[in-house]
Amino acid sequence: MGNRTPLYDQHVALGARMVDFGGWDMPVNYGSQIEEHHKVRQAAGVFDVSHMTVVDVEGPGVKTFLRRLLSNDIAKMKQPGRALYGCMLDEQGGVIDDLITYWRAEDRYRLVVNAATRDKDLAWIRARADEAEGVTVSEQADTTMLAVQGPKARERVAGLLPEAHREAALAIKPFGCGDFDDIFLARTGYTGEDGFEMVLPADDVVSFWQGLMEADVAPIGLGARDTLRLEAGLNLYGTDMDESVTPLESGLGWTVAWEPEDRDFIGRKALAAKKAGGVAWKFVGLILEGRGVLRSHQAVVCDGGEGEVTSGSYSPTLERSIGLARVPKNCGETVEVEIRKRRVPAKVVKPPFVRQGEIKVTV
């Protein structure tokens, strides 16, 4: 038996197929991954993401600390109530994790890091905090996380909040956040749809979950979460990037803040050297044009050499197989993917494939 979130019994009662996910017993689907995928694109669905790790970083030295810890610059955020996506790098520029930083108050920030990287992330953050001044790091183990996504998600969540908070919650802008008594809301998601990510006390999550079910928000498993994020062109840690590659080779160069020049974030020197020498790879989207399904580690062949699919699956929205791939920089608009000892043609596109229900690529 693995770790269980407070919603485990709810998932089982709803008929979920439970699987091991990084040491956690999590729902992969509640009967049909395809139907769950479409429910999020068309209305609203809720994911139990309580296996992820919530870390609060606070104190008078926190801003200086985070500007050193992260390759993106939290100084881009001009006022509390904003969020910023970026990477935490090692000294060689390898990606320790990708994460979102939420600015809650002048000297209070919240980080949400991946479940599978919890131990190494906490060890790294705490070690760097020990080297800094005026910073405290605390994991919020008594909280849970839900992600409610879809075009009708925000209005259905707002209907479950105390009336005094509804208007302010609906006023949160994209990549904004706010505290509403014990509930933390952020308009950040992982599906390409609008919605809220929520952090709430573990003792309250079952009743809130049941309220979402009564408000016609569908339970969604991790299977649909993966196809939704792939259609949205969003990276998955452990497949699309890890410590063996830098953001420059993972389609995440836009998250590296080079200005101001004197901000010495961890990994900067290694990234600058790689950039100066020329990055040999580019990160692209693929649409398979023949039969088969794109999967991680399949070889991608083009005139410029050979790369690999980093993640792939069947897209319920496009009704095609799609993927993300790291390929030689001089690859053109078409490639071939090796699937079961045969080469299948694929079109190279720029992600996202789907954003807010709209197909963004030419099929």
BELMOFEN-V54171 format. One record per residue. N is the residue number from 1. RES is the residue in three letters. PHI is phi in radians with two decimals (NA if undefined). OMEGA is omega as a letter, one per 20 degrees, with the letter a starting at -180 (999 if undefined). NEAR is the number of other C-alpha atoms within 8 Angstrom. Layout:
N_RES_PHI_OMEGA_NEAR ; N_RES_PHI_OMEGA_NEAR
This chain:
1_MET_NA_r_3 ; 2_GLY_-1.61_r_7 ; 3_ASN_-1.14_a_7 ; 4_ARG_-2.24_r_9 ; 5_THR_-1.42_r_9 ; 6_PRO_-1.08_a_9 ; 7_LEU_-1.70_a_10 ; 8_TYR_-0.94_a_10 ; 9_ASP_-1.12_r_7 ; 10_GLN_-1.13_r_8 ; 11_HIS_-1.07_a_10 ; 12_VAL_-1.09_a_10 ; 13_ALA_-1.11_r_7 ; 14_LEU_-1.51_r_7 ; 15_GLY_1.48_a_8 ; 16_ALA_-1.15_r_13 ; 17_ARG_-1.55_a_10 ; 18_MET_-1.61_r_10 ; 19_VAL_-2.36_r_9 ; 20_ASP_-1.37_r_9 ; 21_PHE_-2.31_r_7 ; 22_GLY_1.04_r_6 ; 23_GLY_1.61_r_7 ; 24_TRP_-1.98_r_11 ; 25_ASP_-1.49_a_14 ; 26_MET_-2.23_r_12 ; 27_PRO_-1.37_r_12 ; 28_VAL_-1.56_r_13 ; 29_ASN_-2.87_r_15 ; 30_TYR_-1.97_r_13 ; 31_GLY_2.39_a_7 ; 32_SER_-2.49_r_7 ; 33_GLN_-1.09_a_13 ; 34_ILE_-1.11_r_8 ; 35_GLU_-1.09_r_7 ; 36_GLU_-1.13_r_15 ; 37_HIS_-1.00_a_14 ; 38_HIS_-1.17_r_10 ; 39_LYS_-1.07_r_12 ; 40_VAL_-1.22_r_13 ; 41_ARG_-1.13_a_12 ; 42_GLN_-1.79_a_9 ; 43_ALA_-2.52_a_11 ; 44_ALA_-2.80_r_16 ; 45_GLY_-2.47_a_15 ; 46_VAL_-2.13_r_13 ; 47_PHE_-1.92_r_12 ; 48_ASP_-1.44_r_10 ; 49_VAL_-2.04_a_9 ; 50_SER_-1.23_r_10 ; 51_HIS_-1.32_r_10 ; 52_MET_-1.28_a_11 ; 53_THR_-1.93_r_13 ; 54_VAL_-1.77_a_12 ; 55_VAL_-2.25_r_12 ; 56_ASP_-1.70_a_12 ; 57_VAL_-2.15_a_13 ; 58_GLU_-2.47_r_12 ; 59_GLY_2.15_a_10 ; 60_PRO_-1.10_a_8 ; 61_GLY_-1.73_a_12 ; 62_VAL_-1.21_a_14 ; 63_LYS_-1.14_r_9 ; 64_THR_-1.07_a_7 ; 65_PHE_-1.08_a_11 ; 66_LEU_-1.22_r_9 ; 67_ARG_-1.23_r_14 ; 68_ARG_-1.50_a_11 ; 69_LEU_-1.27_a_12 ; 70_LEU_-1.96_a_13 ; 71_SER_-1.36_r_17 ; 72_ASN_-1.48_a_12 ; 73_ASP_-1.84_a_9 ; 74_ILE_-1.12_r_10 ; 75_ALA_-1.17_r_6 ; 76_LYS_-1.12_r_5 ; 77_MET_-1.36_a_10 ; 78_LYS_-1.59_a_6 ; 79_GLN_-2.76_r_6 ; 80_PRO_-0.99_a_9 ; 81_GLY_1.69_r_11 ; 82_ARG_-2.07_a_13 ; 83_ALA_-2.34_a_12 ; 84_LEU_-2.50_r_11 ; 85_TYR_-1.61_r_10 ; 86_GLY_-3.06_a_13 ; 87_CYS_-2.13_r_15 ; 88_MET_-1.90_a_12 ; 89_LEU_-1.92_r_16 ; 90_ASP_-1.59_a_11 ; 91_GLU_-1.14_r_10 ; 92_GLN_-1.54_a_8 ; 93_GLY_1.51_r_15 ; 94_GLY_-1.21_a_14 ; 95_VAL_-1.50_r_16 ; 96_ILE_-1.25_r_11 ; 97_ASP_-2.96_r_13 ; 98_ASP_-1.87_a_12 ; 99_LEU_-2.76_r_12 ; 100_ILE_-1.94_r_11 ; 101_THR_-1.83_r_13 ; 102_TYR_-1.90_r_12 ; 103_TRP_-1.69_a_15 ; 104_ARG_-1.68_r_13 ; 105_ALA_-2.76_a_8 ; 106_GLU_-0.82_a_6 ; 107_ASP_-2.08_a_10 ; 108_ARG_-2.31_r_12 ; 109_TYR_-2.21_r_13 ; 110_ARG_-2.21_r_12 ; 111_LEU_-1.96_r_12 ; 112_VAL_-2.12_a_11 ; 113_VAL_-2.00_a_15 ; 114_ASN_-1.18_a_12 ; 115_ALA_-1.15_a_9 ; 116_ALA_-1.20_a_5 ; 117_THR_-1.88_a_9 ; 118_ARG_-0.91_a_11 ; 119_ASP_-1.11_a_6 ; 120_LYS_-1.23_r_7 ; 121_ASP_-1.10_a_11 ; 122_LEU_-1.08_r_8 ; 123_ALA_-1.10_a_8 ; 124_TRP_-1.17_a_8 ; 125_ILE_-1.12_a_10 ; 126_ARG_-1.16_r_9 ; 127_ALA_-1.15_r_8 ; 128_ARG_-1.21_r_9 ; 129_ALA_-1.15_r_12 ; 130_ASP_-1.12_r_7 ; 131_GLU_-1.49_a_6 ; 132_ALA_-1.72_r_9 ; 133_GLU_-2.08_r_7 ; 134_GLY_1.21_a_8 ; 135_VAL_-2.33_r_13 ; 136_THR_-2.06_a_8 ; 137_VAL_-2.15_a_11 ; 138_SER_-2.45_r_7 ; 139_GLU_-1.30_a_8 ; 140_GLN_-1.68_a_9 ; 141_ALA_-1.25_a_7 ; 142_ASP_-1.64_r_6 ; 143_THR_-1.92_r_11 ; 144_THR_-2.26_r_15 ; 145_MET_-2.25_r_13 ; 146_LEU_-2.17_r_12 ; 147_ALA_-2.10_r_13 ; 148_VAL_-1.91_a_15 ; 149_GLN_-2.24_r_17 ; 150_GLY_2.30_a_16 ; 151_PRO_-1.08_r_14 ; 152_LYS_-1.89_a_10 ; 153_ALA_-1.16_a_16 ; 154_ARG_-1.14_a_13 ; 155_GLU_-1.18_a_8 ; 156_ARG_-1.31_r_11 ; 157_VAL_-1.18_a_11 ; 158_ALA_-1.00_r_11 ; 159_GLY_-1.15_r_8 ; 160_LEU_-1.73_r_9 ; 161_LEU_-1.50_r_8 ; 162_PRO_-0.94_a_6 ; 163_GLU_-0.95_a_7 ; 164_ALA_-1.13_a_5 ; 165_HIS_-1.79_a_10 ; 166_ARG_-1.07_a_11 ; 167_GLU_-1.10_a_8 ; 168_ALA_-1.15_r_7 ; 169_ALA_-1.13_a_10 ; 170_LEU_-1.22_a_9 ; 171_ALA_-1.50_r_6 ; 172_ILE_-1.07_a_11 ; 173_LYS_-1.48_r_7 ; 174_PRO_-0.93_a_6 ; 175_PHE_1.02_r_10 ; 176_GLY_-1.94_a_12 ; 177_CYS_-2.71_r_16 ; 178_GLY_-2.97_r_11 ; 179_ASP_-1.78_r_9 ; 180_PHE_-2.27_a_8 ; 181_ASP_0.97_a_5 ; 182_ASP_-1.56_a_7 ; 183_ILE_-1.84_r_10 ; 184_PHE_-1.78_a_12 ; 185_LEU_-2.04_r_13 ; 186_ALA_-2.43_r_12 ; 187_ARG_-1.63_r_14 ; 188_THR_-2.24_a_11 ; 189_GLY_-2.58_a_12 ; 190_TYR_-2.34_a_10 ; 191_THR_-2.22_a_11 ; 192_GLY_1.46_r_13 ; 193_GLU_-1.98_r_14 ; 194_ASP_-1.26_r_13 ; 195_GLY_2.63_r_15 ; 196_PHE_-2.16_r_15 ; 197_GLU_-1.82_a_13 ; 198_MET_-2.23_r_12 ; 199_VAL_-2.04_a_11 ; 200_LEU_-2.47_a_12 ; 201_PRO_-1.02_a_11 ; 202_ALA_-1.01_a_9 ; 203_ASP_-1.18_a_5 ; 204_ASP_-1.75_a_8 ; 205_VAL_-1.24_a_12 ; 206_VAL_-1.12_a_10 ; 207_SER_-1.16_r_7 ; 208_PHE_-1.20_r_9 ; 209_TRP_-1.00_r_8 ; 210_GLN_-1.12_r_8 ; 211_GLY_-1.11_r_9 ; 212_LEU_-1.12_r_14 ; 213_MET_-1.08_a_10 ; 214_GLU_-1.18_r_7 ; 215_ALA_-1.55_r_7 ; 216_ASP_1.15_r_7 ; 217_VAL_-1.73_a_13 ; 218_ALA_-1.40_r_11 ; 219_PRO_-1.27_a_10 ; 220_ILE_-2.19_a_14 ; 221_GLY_-1.57_a_16 ; 222_LEU_-1.20_r_11 ; 223_GLY_-1.10_r_9 ; 224_ALA_-1.19_r_14 ; 225_ARG_-1.02_a_13 ; 226_ASP_-1.27_r_8 ; 227_THR_-1.22_r_13 ; 228_LEU_-1.15_a_12 ; 229_ARG_-1.20_r_13 ; 230_LEU_-1.20_r_17 ; 231_GLU_-1.03_r_16 ; 232_ALA_-1.34_r_14 ; 233_GLY_1.26_a_12 ; 234_LEU_-1.73_a_9 ; 235_ASN_-1.20_r_8 ; 236_LEU_-2.00_a_7 ; 237_TYR_-1.16_r_10 ; 238_GLY_1.72_r_6 ; 239_THR_-2.12_a_9 ; 240_ASP_-1.49_r_12 ; 241_MET_-2.78_r_14 ; 242_ASP_-2.84_a_13 ; 243_GLU_-1.27_a_11 ; 244_SER_-1.46_a_7 ; 245_VAL_-2.30_r_11 ; 246_THR_-1.77_r_13 ; 247_PRO_-1.06_a_15 ; 248_LEU_-1.18_a_10 ; 249_GLU_-1.85_a_13 ; 250_SER_-2.19_a_13 ; 251_GLY_1.22_a_10 ; 252_LEU_-2.07_r_9 ; 253_GLY_-1.03_a_9 ; 254_TRP_-1.20_r_6 ; 255_THR_-1.57_r_11 ; 256_VAL_-1.63_a_12 ; 257_ALA_-1.63_a_9 ; 258_TRP_-1.41_r_6 ; 259_GLU_-1.79_i_6 ; 260_PRO_-1.28_a_6 ; 261_GLU_-1.11_a_6 ; 262_ASP_-1.59_r_5 ; 263_ARG_-1.42_a_9 ; 264_ASP_-1.67_r_7 ; 265_PHE_-1.30_a_10 ; 266_ILE_-1.08_a_12 ; 267_GLY_1.69_a_13 ; 268_ARG_-1.07_a_11 ; 269_LYS_-1.06_a_7 ; 270_ALA_-1.17_r_10 ; 271_LEU_-1.13_a_12 ; 272_ALA_-1.10_r_8 ; 273_ALA_-1.14_r_8 ; 274_LYS_-1.14_r_9 ; 275_LYS_-1.13_a_9 ; 276_ALA_-1.16_a_6 ; 277_GLY_-1.41_a_6 ; 278_GLY_1.66_r_6 ; 279_VAL_-1.44_a_10 ; 280_ALA_-1.41_a_6 ; 281_TRP_-2.09_r_9 ; 282_LYS_-2.31_a_12 ; 283_PHE_-1.92_a_11 ; 284_VAL_-2.32_r_13 ; 285_GLY_-1.72_r_15 ; 286_LEU_-2.21_r_12 ; 287_ILE_-2.08_a_13 ; 288_LEU_-1.23_a_15 ; 289_GLU_-1.82_r_8 ; 290_GLY_-2.12_a_7 ; 291_ARG_-1.37_r_6 ; 292_GLY_2.23_r_7 ; 293_VAL_-2.30_r_11 ; 294_LEU_-1.25_r_15 ; 295_ARG_-2.39_r_11 ; 296_SER_-0.98_r_10 ; 297_HIS_1.34_r_8 ; 298_GLN_-1.16_a_12 ; 299_ALA_-1.28_r_10 ; 300_VAL_-2.00_a_14 ; 301_VAL_-1.93_r_12 ; 302_CYS_-2.51_a_11 ; 303_ASP_-1.06_a_6 ; 304_GLY_-1.47_a_9 ; 305_GLY_2.39_a_9 ; 306_GLU_-2.32_r_10 ; 307_GLY_-2.18_r_11 ; 308_GLU_-2.63_r_12 ; 309_VAL_-1.23_r_16 ; 310_THR_-1.66_r_14 ; 311_SER_-2.75_a_14 ; 312_GLY_-2.80_r_14 ; 313_SER_-2.98_r_12 ; 314_TYR_-1.44_r_11 ; 315_SER_-1.66_r_11 ; 316_PRO_-1.12_a_10 ; 317_THR_-1.35_a_7 ; 318_LEU_-1.45_a_7 ; 319_GLU_0.97_r_7 ; 320_ARG_-2.42_r_9 ; 321_SER_-1.50_a_13 ; 322_ILE_-2.24_r_16 ; 323_GLY_-2.85_r_15 ; 324_LEU_-1.96_a_15 ; 325_ALA_-2.58_r_15 ; 326_ARG_-1.83_a_14 ; 327_VAL_-2.27_r_14 ; 328_PRO_-0.96_a_12 ; 329_LYS_-1.05_a_9 ; 330_ASN_-1.63_r_5 ; 331_CYS_-1.10_a_12 ; 332_GLY_-1.63_a_8 ; 333_GLU_-1.52_r_7 ; 334_THR_-2.32_r_10 ; 335_VAL_-2.46_r_13 ; 336_GLU_-2.18_r_11 ; 337_VAL_-1.97_r_12 ; 338_GLU_-1.42_r_12 ; 339_ILE_-2.19_r_11 ; 340_ARG_0.91_r_4 ; 341_LYS_1.18_r_5 ; 342_ARG_-2.30_a_6 ; 343_ARG_-1.74_a_8 ; 344_VAL_-2.04_a_12 ; 345_PRO_-1.20_r_11 ; 346_ALA_-2.49_r_13 ; 347_LYS_-1.59_r_11 ; 348_VAL_-1.58_a_12 ; 349_VAL_-2.34_r_10 ; 350_LYS_-1.73_r_8 ; 351_PRO_-1.12_j_11 ; 352_PRO_-1.44_r_12 ; 353_PHE_-1.46_a_13 ; 354_VAL_-2.42_r_14 ; 355_ARG_-2.48_a_12 ; 356_GLN_0.86_r_10 ; 357_GLY_1.42_a_9 ; 358_GLU_-1.84_r_6 ; 359_ILE_-1.25_a_10 ; 360_LYS_-1.84_a_9 ; 361_VAL_-2.16_r_10 ; 362_THR_-1.56_a_4 ; 363_VAL_-1.52_999_4
